[in-house]
Amino acid sequence: MEPGSDDRDLIHPEASSPPKTDADVAPLIQKVGAAEGQRIQRETARYIKFAQLASASVETISNILSGWRQAGHPLQKFVTRSPADDSAGHI
C-alpha cells in the first residue's frame, strides 16, 4: 500500500481472524517434520552409498597400481611407493 491510499483504513478479514491454536498447528508441524525426516534419511542413505563406492574405487585403483609395481610393469617408474607402504613392510 502506498501512503495516502484509501485502502489503509479498511479492515482486512484475515487480519482480524483469531490466531491458530496449538491443536490447529500441531498436525501441520508433524506433517512437515515427517517429510523432512524422510528426506534426510534418503540423503543420508545416498551419501553412505556414494562414500562406499568411492572407497571401493580407491581400493581397486590402489590394488592395481600395487600389482603393477610388484610385477615390474613398464609404468612402474610412474608408480611410487608411499611412506605408508614402507612402514607396513610392503614392497
C-alpha positions as CSV (number, residue, x, y, z in Angstrom):
1,M,0.0,0.0,0.0
2,E,1.2,3.5,-0.7
3,P,0.9,6.3,1.8
4,G,-2.2,8.2,1.4
5,S,-4.1,5.2,0.0
6,D,-7.7,4.9,0.9
7,D,-7.2,1.1,1.5
8,R,-5.1,1.7,4.6
9,D,-8.2,2.3,6.7
10,L,-10.1,-0.8,5.6
11,I,-10.3,-3.8,7.9
12,H,-8.9,-6.9,6.3
13,P,-10.8,-10.1,7.3
14,E,-7.7,-12.2,7.5
15,A,-6.1,-9.7,9.9
16,S,-8.9,-9.9,12.3
17,S,-9.1,-13.7,12.4
18,P,-8.0,-15.3,15.7
19,P,-4.6,-16.8,15.9
20,K,-4.4,-20.6,15.3
21,T,-4.2,-22.7,18.4
22,D,-1.6,-25.3,19.2
23,A,-4.1,-28.0,18.3
24,D,-4.5,-26.5,14.8
25,V,-0.8,-26.1,14.2
26,A,0.5,-29.4,15.7
27,P,-0.7,-31.6,12.8
28,L,0.9,-29.3,10.3
29,I,4.2,-29.3,12.1
30,Q,4.1,-33.1,12.3
31,K,3.4,-33.5,8.6
32,V,6.2,-31.1,7.6
33,G,8.6,-32.7,10.1
34,A,7.9,-36.2,8.9
35,A,8.5,-35.3,5.3
36,E,11.8,-33.5,6.3
37,G,12.9,-36.6,8.3
38,Q,12.2,-38.9,5.3
39,R,14.2,-36.5,3.0
40,I,17.2,-36.5,5.5
41,Q,17.1,-40.3,5.7
42,R,17.1,-40.6,1.8
43,E,20.0,-38.1,1.5
44,T,22.0,-40.0,4.2
45,A,21.5,-43.3,2.5
46,R,22.7,-41.8,-0.8
47,Y,25.7,-40.3,0.9
48,I,26.7,-43.6,2.5
49,K,26.3,-45.5,-0.8
50,F,28.4,-42.8,-2.6
51,A,31.1,-43.0,0.1
52,Q,31.3,-46.8,0.0
53,L,31.5,-46.7,-3.9
54,A,34.3,-44.1,-3.7
55,S,36.2,-46.1,-1.1
56,A,35.9,-49.3,-3.2
57,S,37.1,-47.5,-6.3
58,V,40.2,-46.1,-4.5
59,E,41.0,-49.6,-3.1
60,T,40.7,-51.1,-6.6
61,I,43.0,-48.5,-8.1
62,S,45.5,-49.0,-5.3
63,N,45.5,-52.8,-5.8
64,I,46.1,-52.4,-9.5
65,L,48.9,-50.0,-9.0
66,S,50.5,-52.2,-6.4
67,G,50.3,-55.2,-8.7
68,W,52.0,-53.2,-11.5
69,R,54.8,-52.1,-9.1
70,Q,55.4,-55.7,-7.9
71,A,55.3,-57.1,-11.5
72,G,57.7,-54.6,-12.9
73,H,55.2,-53.1,-15.2
74,P,56.6,-50.7,-17.8
75,L,54.7,-47.9,-16.0
76,Q,56.4,-48.9,-12.7
77,K,58.5,-45.8,-12.8
78,F,55.4,-43.7,-12.6
79,V,54.0,-45.6,-9.6
80,T,55.9,-44.6,-6.5
81,R,55.7,-46.1,-3.1
82,S,54.1,-44.2,-0.3
83,P,55.7,-43.9,3.2
84,A,52.7,-46.0,4.4
85,D,53.8,-48.9,2.2
86,D,57.4,-48.7,3.6
87,S,56.2,-48.6,7.2
88,A,53.8,-51.5,6.7
89,G,56.6,-53.7,5.2
90,H,55.0,-53.8,1.7
91,I,57.1,-53.9,-1.4
